[in-house]
């Protein structure tokens, strides 16, 4: 980013042609990089979270374990029953 922000006298004009230069546009460069970093971090973060949720959901639904979500739900209902646990 700092290389793209070079201005006179640190950049070179080739042959006096304003289109042939190594100078940058400091304001535009900052805006560009902030937008790129912001969008990329949000997209990558969302993809990562979606993958984690997908793997956890798939694992719970297709698991051959002794304790399943059905057992956990039954356990929660049992302990929520005031006859079983009045406090």
Order of alpha helices (4+ residues) and beta strands (2+ residues): alpha-alpha
